[in-house]
Amino acid sequence: MSAQEFPDFRWPEGRRLALSLVVNVEEGAEASIADGDKYPESVDELGIAIRKPIRNFPNEGNYRYGINAGAPRVFALLEERGMQATFTACAQALERAPALTARMVAGGHEACSHGYRWAFQYHMDEAAERAYIRKAVESIERTTGTRPYGWLSRYLTTANTRRLLAEEGFRYTMDDFSHDRPFWDREQPRPLVVVPYALDSNDMKFWTDPAFSPDAWARYAIDTFDWLYEEGGSAPRMMSLGVHLRIIGRPGRIGALKRFLDHVAGRDDVWVTTRLAIADHFARAVPRAAA
């Protein structure tokens, strides 16, 4: 994609940067023998992937921690600063955590679909993937009162995913890591905005690299913000910061998120908003026909 295909535009009120805070809600939707899966969830803080049909009770507890203790801490930080986030939520997770779902809705946060369960789609044929997408939409609309308009897969997608999302009424996808600004997917017959996500600033580093410290994560996030903020003076830029309830919500890590949010809160020319708001603003500022 050439530079000419990334037209210039401005954020509302001339703000320099759009910041998307992404809270992943996967707890209760991970793989589990109790839910009929062949193996228990392989993503574990200790890095222990069990390939036997037995329940991993300790890791189930790791995930429950996100709902029981992590979520209240994350919500408190957002509420204290009046910041809205996009909750990339597995539909089944919201079904099983009604108090969390109610607090998310009451706080004006966006529910973006992270699938029905925290599961891969790459093996699905078109019919199965469409059914999976529809099941997630129906569930999230039932639990939150509003259908989701954004989608985030569990990393691996199919050649059909974006077309199916557009056909099923989605306005944007997060399944992209190719830029620091939104753009149109030109290959789809129906309009679909790409709002790129970021893996490098994600708190999953704490699980994939046990030596990674909260101080290092906070410093990296702040450095990312500062660089994009400077670039935002001459080009449209957005930043994504992704966190997980069971990871950042731990007592030894939550302070790192607080330091980042406090750093951001001092800038009145930063648009802290949902990904849907970013996608819709871009679609109005850069109509697809003119892009």
Phi, psi and omega per residue, in radians:
M1 nan 2.205 -3.076
S2 -1.458 2.886 3.136
A3 -1.071 -0.536 -3.130
Q4 -1.136 -0.332 -3.127
E5 -1.566 0.102 3.073
F6 -2.068 1.334 -3.071
P7 -1.071 2.662 3.113
D8 -1.299 2.624 3.022
F9 -2.795 3.069 -3.124
R10 -2.221 2.601 3.046
W11 -1.345 2.832 -3.121
P12 -0.954 2.446 3.095
E13 1.023 0.438 3.071
G14 1.206 0.375 -3.119
R15 -1.168 2.620 -3.010
R16 -1.375 -0.499 -2.986
L17 -2.612 2.477 2.983
A18 -1.788 2.264 3.133
L19 -1.990 2.164 3.100
S20 -1.912 1.967 3.037
L21 -1.579 2.129 -3.057
V22 -2.006 2.098 3.110
V23 -1.899 1.929 -3.138
N24 -1.418 2.217 3.105
V25 -2.037 1.710 -3.091
E26 -2.031 -0.242 -3.052
E27 -1.130 2.160 -3.070
G28 1.726 -0.137 3.132
A29 -2.105 0.052 3.136
E30 -1.298 2.900 3.136
A31 -1.065 2.433 -3.099
S32 -2.742 2.381 3.056
I33 -1.038 -0.603 -3.134
A34 -1.116 -0.398 3.122
D35 -1.753 0.210 3.064
G36 1.564 0.160 3.129
D37 -1.359 2.755 -3.098
K38 -1.239 -0.646 -3.136
Y39 -2.328 2.795 3.049
P40 -1.303 2.933 -3.116
E41 -0.985 2.328 -3.089
S42 -1.553 -0.304 3.133
V43 -1.495 1.956 -2.961
D44 -2.440 2.473 3.138
E45 -1.023 -0.539 3.128
L46 -1.512 -0.093 3.133
G47 1.274 0.458 -3.125
I48 -1.722 1.905 3.120
A49 -1.775 1.925 -3.110
I50 -1.602 2.100 3.139
R51 -1.852 0.824 3.051
K52 -2.320 2.648 -3.121
P53 -1.360 1.081 3.095
I54 -2.246 2.706 3.128
R55 -1.362 2.381 3.059
N56 -1.744 1.451 -3.062
F57 -1.057 -0.710 3.112
P58 -1.039 -0.760 -3.123
N59 -1.232 -0.558 3.033
E60 -1.029 -0.648 3.091
G61 -1.172 -0.626 3.070
N62 -1.011 -0.725 -3.123
Y63 -1.262 -0.716 3.109
R64 -1.077 -0.541 3.119
Y65 -1.004 -0.661 -3.137
G66 -1.031 -0.688 3.124
I67 -1.331 -0.795 -3.012
N68 -1.257 -0.777 -3.006
A69 -2.107 -0.634 -3.104
G70 -1.191 -0.803 -3.079
A71 -1.026 -0.810 3.127
P72 -1.018 -0.615 3.141
R73 -1.216 -0.746 3.137
V74 -1.148 -0.795 3.119
F75 -1.031 -0.742 -3.099
A76 -1.058 -0.741 3.133
L77 -1.118 -0.746 -3.137
L78 -1.159 -0.752 -3.087
E79 -1.191 -0.671 3.136
E80 -1.074 -0.520 -3.093
R81 -1.817 -0.008 -3.138
G82 1.103 0.617 -3.094
M83 -1.776 2.414 3.086
Q84 -1.720 2.493 -3.137
A85 -2.201 2.879 2.975
T86 -1.771 2.099 3.106
F87 -1.633 1.794 3.067
T88 -1.369 1.735 -2.914
A89 -2.034 2.314 2.951
C90 -1.255 2.325 -3.046
A91 -1.004 -0.725 -3.117
Q92 -1.141 -0.571 3.098
A93 -1.098 -0.732 3.119
L94 -1.191 -0.627 3.094
E95 -1.039 -0.664 -3.029
R96 -1.575 -0.068 -3.135
A97 -2.300 1.195 -3.054
P98 -1.080 -0.569 3.134
A99 -1.185 -0.724 3.076
L100 -1.092 -0.786 -3.123
T101 -1.053 -0.754 -3.140
A102 -1.115 -0.700 3.137
R103 -1.187 -0.657 3.096
M104 -1.071 -0.822 -3.135
V105 -1.143 -0.768 -3.118
A106 -1.099 -0.513 -3.127
G107 -1.458 -0.008 3.127
G108 1.302 0.336 3.131
H109 -1.409 2.735 3.137
E110 -1.551 2.395 2.986
A111 -1.727 1.899 3.066
C112 -1.768 2.401 -3.081
S113 -1.300 2.254 3.050
H114 -1.934 0.542 -3.079
G115 1.583 2.991 3.061
Y116 -1.274 -0.804 3.021
R117 -2.106 2.986 3.077
W118 -1.453 1.413 -2.985
A119 -2.445 2.715 3.116
F120 -1.373 2.614 3.112
Q121 -1.880 -0.196 -2.940
Y122 -1.031 -0.408 -3.091
H123 -1.607 -0.034 -3.046
M124 -1.468 2.447 2.965
D125 -1.391 3.074 -3.010
E126 -1.059 -0.751 -3.110
A127 -1.127 -0.759 -3.130
A128 -1.164 -0.685 -3.133
E129 -1.211 -0.683 3.097
R130 -1.093 -0.755 3.123
A131 -1.095 -0.684 3.124
Y132 -1.105 -0.766 3.111
I133 -1.113 -0.786 -3.130
R134 -1.126 -0.682 3.129
K135 -1.078 -0.711 3.114
A136 -1.140 -0.758 -3.140
V137 -1.070 -0.842 -3.107
E138 -1.083 -0.708 -3.129
S139 -1.169 -0.839 -3.101
I140 -1.147 -0.644 3.075
E141 -1.115 -0.629 3.135
R142 -1.216 -0.711 -3.064
T143 -1.465 -0.477 -3.077
T144 -1.910 -0.314 -3.097
G145 1.571 -0.070 -3.135
T146 -2.434 2.375 3.093
R147 -1.254 2.642 3.072
P148 -1.372 2.550 3.095
Y149 -2.000 -0.047 3.099
G150 -2.151 2.762 -3.075
W151 -2.433 2.416 2.985
L152 -2.319 2.084 3.098
S153 -1.401 2.931 2.969
R154 -1.443 1.219 3.019
Y155 1.204 -1.065 -3.026
L156 -1.601 2.233 -3.106
T157 -2.069 -3.046 3.066
T158 -2.025 3.028 3.080
A159 -1.195 -0.245 -3.105
N160 -1.679 -0.247 -2.919
T161 -0.954 -0.923 -3.062
R162 -1.146 -0.697 3.115
R163 -1.095 -0.747 3.136
L164 -1.120 -0.705 3.117
L165 -1.074 -0.788 3.124
A166 -1.089 -0.750 -3.134
E167 -1.167 -0.485 -3.117
E168 -1.614 0.240 2.991
G169 1.559 0.208 3.088
F170 -1.340 2.542 -3.127
R171 -1.735 -0.374 3.112
Y172 -2.669 2.786 3.023
T173 -2.168 2.594 3.064
M174 -1.778 -0.040 -3.040
D175 -1.335 1.185 -3.119
D176 -2.889 2.527 -3.138
F177 -2.328 0.457 -2.904
S178 -1.699 -0.028 -3.106
H179 -2.793 3.009 3.068
D180 -1.928 0.605 3.129
R181 -2.838 2.731 3.100
P182 -1.318 2.787 3.080
F183 -2.781 2.931 3.118
W184 -1.482 2.472 2.919
D185 -1.447 1.886 -3.050
R186 -1.384 -0.219 -3.046
E187 -1.501 -0.183 -3.104
Q188 -1.606 2.416 3.116
P189 -1.169 -0.441 3.102
R190 -1.896 2.635 -3.076
P191 -1.065 2.364 3.048
L192 -2.652 2.076 3.112
V193 -1.497 2.430 3.038
V194 -1.733 2.075 3.064
V195 -1.951 1.618 -2.979
P196 -1.025 2.548 3.096
Y197 -1.752 3.131 3.119
A198 -2.465 2.284 3.109
L199 -1.641 -0.494 -3.028
D200 -1.169 -0.501 -3.127
S201 -1.719 0.171 -3.091
N202 -1.380 2.498 -3.122
D203 -1.306 -0.020 3.060
M204 -1.061 -0.291 3.080
K205 -0.961 -0.549 -3.117
F206 -1.132 -0.492 3.120
W207 -1.604 -0.604 -3.119
T208 -1.415 -0.435 3.138
D209 -2.343 1.596 -3.076
P210 -1.012 -0.369 -3.133
A211 -1.429 -0.168 -3.115
F212 -1.267 2.229 -3.023
S213 -1.731 2.712 3.059
P214 -1.017 -0.644 3.112
D215 -1.097 -0.712 3.136
A216 -1.163 -0.686 3.139
W217 -1.141 -0.796 3.132
A218 -1.079 -0.734 3.138
R219 -1.115 -0.735 3.135
Y220 -1.109 -0.782 -3.136
A221 -1.101 -0.735 3.140
I222 -1.173 -0.721 3.103
D223 -1.094 -0.695 3.099
T224 -1.077 -0.826 3.125
F225 -1.031 -0.842 -3.073
D226 -1.094 -0.694 -3.130
W227 -1.168 -0.810 3.138
L228 -1.162 -0.594 3.096
Y229 -1.074 -0.733 3.109
E230 -1.156 -0.784 3.111
E231 -1.100 -0.507 -3.110
G232 -1.129 -0.198 3.092
G233 -1.259 -0.334 -3.092
S234 -2.273 -0.100 -3.129
A235 -2.683 2.609 3.136
P236 -1.176 2.224 -3.133
R237 -2.395 2.582 3.028
M238 -2.364 2.695 3.090
M239 -2.151 2.433 3.038
S240 -1.964 2.334 3.028
L241 -2.207 1.959 -3.085
G242 -1.810 2.305 3.117
V243 -2.324 2.838 3.129
H244 -2.173 2.438 -3.092
L245 -1.004 -0.732 -3.062
R246 -1.363 -0.207 -3.092
I247 -1.821 -1.172 -3.108
I248 -1.186 -0.369 -3.090
G249 -1.299 -0.039 3.094
R250 -1.256 2.572 -3.078
P251 -0.980 -0.606 -3.113
G252 -1.413 -0.094 -3.104
R253 -2.046 -0.462 -3.021
I254 -1.061 -0.501 3.117
G255 -1.117 -0.493 3.107
A256 -1.162 -0.695 3.072
L257 -1.159 -0.700 3.108
K258 -1.048 -0.751 3.138
R259 -1.084 -0.701 3.116
F260 -1.154 -0.822 -3.114
L261 -1.116 -0.627 3.095
D262 -1.146 -0.643 3.106
H263 -1.120 -0.724 -3.138
V264 -1.229 -0.678 -3.045
A265 -1.056 -0.339 -3.129
G266 -1.419 -0.012 -3.119
R267 -1.951 2.044 -3.127
D268 -1.559 0.001 3.117
D269 -1.899 0.480 3.065
V270 -2.025 2.310 -3.135
W271 -1.657 1.753 3.078
V272 -1.584 1.957 -2.969
T273 -2.674 -3.114 3.138
T274 -1.477 2.821 3.115
R275 -1.216 -0.543 3.088
L276 -1.126 -0.715 3.103
A277 -1.116 -0.665 3.101
I278 -1.127 -0.824 -3.132
A279 -1.076 -0.774 -3.096
D280 -1.200 -0.674 3.101
H281 -1.114 -0.763 3.120
F282 -1.067 -0.763 -3.113
A283 -1.082 -0.597 3.093
R284 -1.322 -0.687 -3.077
A285 -1.286 -0.586 -3.115
V286 -2.241 1.418 3.137
P287 -0.956 2.486 -3.042
R288 -1.002 -0.671 -3.113
A289 -1.143 -0.448 -3.089
A290 -1.705 -0.143 -3.058
A291 -1.293 nan nan
